[in-house]
Amino acid sequence: MSSAEEGGAPQRPKLSRLGMVIAFLPIVTFLALAGIFWKQLTRGGDPSLLPSALIGRQAPSLNLNALEGSNKPALIDAAVKGRLTLVNIWASWCIPCRDEAPAIMAIAQDKRINVVGINYKDKTDNALAFLGDFGNPFAAIGVDPNGAAAIDWGVYGIPESYLVDATGKVVYKKVGPFDPASIQNELMPAVEKALGGKG
């Protein structure tokens, strides 16, 4: 007669070491990820100045169709070749893009900088209305309806801008909208450096 039949409680089999490791693995993984996220949130600094794998590398090739009705050419490599260029990624549905629009217009007044735009996952009519409301600072505009170009550029969140020097290298990245302070303290030093100190 077994102990269970004698009225005693059935004994549970003991977990092996491997079983214990497997049982606690999700908890340990969760705690490790939570620690990483907490460190990222509390480390300070400006979250808009995210590192980019493109800095110091050749910019992705551009072969985007024009925004129909904008009276601006398509955004292809020839539109930026040999010129210091700010590539601005924007959309009409992006509220920070609306806040940034006057700053992009101001940047475009600097004749040293060729300002071009990538219209991201937008509707043509809405994009044209945006440009009608805020002005069109772009020398060329390419449409990116599916976000494929944004993936090539490593876009984190729009608005986002990349400064590409005359040799085609990305020398500066800005996540989030430009404002007068970021233009003066971040963009213009990058422009001066890219131009070799030439005014």
Residue, then its C-alpha position, 0 to 999 in steps of 0.5 A: m500500500s502506497s503512502a497516498e493510499e494510507g491517507g498521506a498527501p501525495q508528494r510532488p516531485k522535486l524540481s531539477r536544477l534545470g527546471m528551476v533555472i527555466a522557472f526563474l528565467p522570465i523573471v530574471t529577463f524582465l528585471a534585466l530589461a527593466g534595469i536597462f530601460w530605467k538606466q536609459l530614462t534616468r541617464g540625463g542628456d537631451p533625448s533628441l541628440l540620439p546617436s546615429a550609425l550614419i554619422g561620418r558615413q556616406a548618406p543613403s542614395l536618394n531616388l524619390n518621386a517629386l511631390e506632385g503639385s509642389n513645383k519642386p523637383a524630385l529628390i534624387d542624388a543629383a539634387v544634393k551632389g556636391r552641396l552642403t545639404l540639410v535633409n529634413i523629414w516631415a509630414s503634414w500630420c506631424i504636430p512638431c513639424r508644424d512647430e518647426a516649419p518657421a525654423i526650416m524656412a529660416i535655415a533655407q535663407d542661408k544660401r550656404i545650405n541646400v535644404v531638401g525634404i522627404n515627405y513621410k507617409d503623407k497624403t499629397d493634398n495634405a502635404l501641399a496644404f501644409l506647404g501652403d500654410f507654412g511656406n516651402p523652404f525645400a529646393a527638392i521634395g521626395v515622397d516616401p509613402n511607405g517609409a522605405a527611405a526613412i528606414d534607410w536613413g535610420v529615422y527615429g521619429i519625425p521631424e528629423s534632419y540630417l546635415v550632409d556635407a559636399t562629399g556626401k557624408v552625414v555630419y550631423k543629425k537632429v531628432g525633433p524640431f529645430d528652434p532658434a537655440s538648436i539652430q544657433n548652438e547645434l546646426m550652425p557649428a556643424v555647418e561651419k565645421a563642414l565648410g571648414g570655417k569658411g563663412 
